[in-house]
Amino acid sequence: MSEPLLALRGLNAWYGEGHALHGVDLDVFPGETVTLLGRNGVGKTTTLRAIMGLIRKRTGTTTFGGRDLMHMPLHHVARAGLGFVPEERGIFSTLSVDENLNLPPVVAPGGMSLDEIFTLFPNLKTRRNSQGTKLSGGEQQMLAMARMLRTGVKMLLLDEPTEGLAPVIVQRIGEVLAELKARGMTILLVEQNFRFARRIADRFYLMEHGKITASFPVGELDQRMALLGEVLGV
Amino acid sequence: MIFGIPLQAFLGQLLVGLINGSFYAMLSLGLAVIFGMLKIINFAHGAQYMFGAFVGFLLLQWLNIGYWPALVLAPLVVGVVGMVVERTMLSRLYSLDPLYGLLFTFGLALVIEGVFRYCYGVSGQPYAAPDALSGGTNLGFMFLPNYRGWVVVSSLVVCLGTWLAIEKTKLGAYLRAATENPKLVQAFGVNVPVLLTLTYGLGSALAGLAGILAAPVYQVSPLMGSDLIIVVFAVVVVGGMGSILGAVITGYVLGLAEGLTKVFYPEASNIVVFVIMAIVLLVRPAGLFGKDA
């Protein structure tokens, strides 16, 4: 097997005095889509924020393409090739849709052109001049994803992209993620909705109380349903 | 005659108000830009304005460099000094309560003013307007000193230019986005610490530019900044903390309000800005253009 693109070893993270991650080990291989499952508050978002360096109080090792992320300044992480789509979407209200889309600097060649992005997200084209936060929740999610695709990042960290969205929009986001996967994008997806995730994920990690408690490929999902039902409460 | 006041006197005071308003607008603009991005109330702003005027004065004294080069050099010097201060000192305070930034800039203002007081005393030094702008123009209804007309026009251009740069350019988009959510913008790969340094430099440079523009109007004195800055803080409060457009518009409006008060009730002209501030705080605590009012 090839080297993992993203590798976490014994990652611990703290919010102030609160110990949120207790030694997380996780690998994502190039071109893979990996889903991190778990209930609210188990540390999924914290894991993504600790990878990006948005949480600085952390120990362990995190490497991306062989490069150490732990001692990298925050603004170098995106340049290394990691794109972050936060749970709250992070659309800027003082920027237009166009400005939001063009905000993240291009970090590597090979990103999508604006035309390709507008083919993927036709709604954004018609609303280019609107204020970013005037978009619907689904459109804001698409914008949050679209703006990372321009930049040429090698890997996306997506935090609950389907949360609070109508089924038809969730369907659309699933199609977009499948399209990205087909183009070779590596994706680490945080989701509570594993019915959505199973359509695109290659592997799953299950997280409880700041630790990874199970890891299995998508083919084993059905035989793990009892465990998932219990842990996720669905 | 207008309301029993001679038209000449009325327009004359209105012009004085417009001149003062031009300086209020430029200074409160710089304060608003700095506050929006750094979340720090820059108490050194008045001292930086004074520093700008002194750079012009000293360039003339020491190097015989006149007004026009000084108009570029003074903001540049004040801006660069501002960036050095931000990088070496102010940036260490971002992780602390904003009160530390306020106290630091307040202390910095005292130090800068103290140094110039020690060297030049408190009496003002004259600084002549350039020859090209001496004299005046008869507008038919009033006599307009050319230099004052120049101040009003350049202040309008500077304020409009700064506003356009923030609203319409890529760098301005970074600035607006980082004002909203600096961590996320940095996680996108933008070097936000450098952006903060540039912002403080820009705000300081605006103060320095106002200072060199003011040098021929008021005298160059170590206290010229502290006299003005209290009014400018009132302008920022009325306009709404951090609102760029609010700061500019409120600056001009309050300058004019001050001028008008001088016509109709001169005794109140020094306090009218603060009366307006008190009323605005009662009615709209976030300021006229502030959010969440």
Interface residues (C-beta under 8 A of the other chain):
Chain A: M52 G53 L54 L74 H75 H76 V77 A78 R79 F84 P86 G90 F92 S93 T94 L95 E99 N102 L103 P104 P105 V107 T151
Chain B: K170 A173 Y174 R176 A177 T179 E180 N181 K183 L184 V185 Q186 A187 F188 G189 V190 N191 V192
